[in-house]
Amino acid sequence: MTIGAYLAVSAIVFALGVAGVIAKRNPLVVLLCLELMLNGANLALIAFSRMWGNGDGQIFALVVMAIAACEVAIGLGLIVAIYRRQLPIDVDRLKELKG
Amino acid sequence: MSTFVFVLAAIGAVGGATAVVALRDPFYSVLALVVHLLSLAVLFLLLRAELVAAVQVVVYAGAVMVLYVFVVAYVGDGEETLRERFSSSLSQPALRGLGAAVGVALLTELLIALLGAGLKMVEGEGAPYHPGPRTFGTPAFIGKLLLTRFLIPFEVASFLLLVAAVGAVLLAGRERERTVEEAERARELAGVGR
């Protein structure tokens, strides 16, 4: 398949992630949609890496995965902390982070 | 053959992503994301990124998603129900419409930018590829790059992971008793929508 086909898939996945981040209220699902956006970017990076035939894009994709893991750890930690304090799990009603 | 595998994996990736956004229950969203990640790993393999595909399956679809499953099971499904809440700035259908509109606009723009540019290399299959033990995308190739040209990003990423792990433990660790003031504010926040 041509590189363009992979890029089209990555654009679709990224746009779906953006739509989800805007439309969803549950912070867990917002995090999942953020993962979608990161994965769309990853696919584009790896497609470009294949296009040029050097490994830079793949290294970049691995770093993005590490960042995604950090984001998941912190995000889920925040959600658990919110749950422990019996605050509503809803991004519209959580307007401040002050503990 | 590779076209067939590409079409299957692309359908899996896009379908999984759609399901993540469309499903109501966060638990099913997590499962859909696993399907999406596995399909992406197949696409990575087709792009000759063997190590990244393996990392995607083992670390992402394995470890990270287990974390999600545990937290969803712990927290419950939140309140992503049909119930309308008029207190919020935008109602649920309006939010959905806004999300869909922004998504479609962004997709159009991205497709124009990526495919409409008419770059010759985007139409091609990529650089020439010769299979071998140390060729493009193998663990040996990536490992060498990581420890030579990209040593600093590698070290910075490892330090960042350490900071994130400590931060997550601090955030989610056992809390002290709630003060009266905090309890009151929690009640206030919970009562806003009712």
Interface residues (C-beta under 8 A of the other chain):
Chain A: M1 T2 I3 G4 A5 Y6 L7 A8 V9 A11 I12 V13 F14 A15 L16 G17 V18 A19 G20 V21 I22 A23 K24 R25 N26 P27 L28 V29 L31 L32 C33 E35 L36 N39 N42 L43 A44 I46 A47 S49 R50 M51 W52 G53 N54 G55 D56 Q58 I59 A61 L62 V63 M65 A66 I67 A68 A69 C70 E71 V72 A73 I74 L76 G77 L78 I79 V80 A81 Y83 R84 R85 Q86 L87 P88 I89 D90 D92 R93 L94
Chain B: S2 T3 F6 A10 A13 V14 A17 T18 V20 V21 P26 S29 V30 L33 H36 L37 L40 L43 F44 L46 L47 R48 A49 L51 V52 V55 Q56 V59 Y60 A63 V64 L67 Y68 V71 V72 Y74 V75 D77 G78 E79 E80 R85 S87 S88 S89 Q92 L95 R96 L98 G99 A100 V102 G103 V104 L106 L107 L110 L111 L114 L115 M121 V122 E123 G124 E125 G126 A127 P128 Y129 F136 G137 F141 I142 L145 L146 F150 P153 A157 S158 L160 L161 V163 A164 A165 G167 A168 V169 L170 L171 A172 E175 R178 E182 A186 L189 A190 V192 G193
